[in-house]
């Protein structure tokens, strides 16, 4: 992990972001639904992370603790996702 500083390639185009495994991670202080977060990220050419490995979950936990204080579990609840009602189990989207 590289924190914001001289060795952080993210600092050139995304001030405040941290660099980890070839990606820049930017803390967002606003409380957003997953749909709002996706829209905001997509507007910036980015995406909402889905920490699918232990290593990435560990980084996200440390990142969140550094920027937001001790949070405990990090995740998305089913209430953050909009179902369009068009049918099928794969029909969840924002």
Secondary structure, 3 states (H helix, E strand, C coil): CECCCCCCHHHHCCCCCEEECCEEECCCCCCCCHHHHHHHHHHCCCCCCCCCCHHHHHHHHHHHHHHHCCCCCCCCCHHHCCECCCCCCCCECC
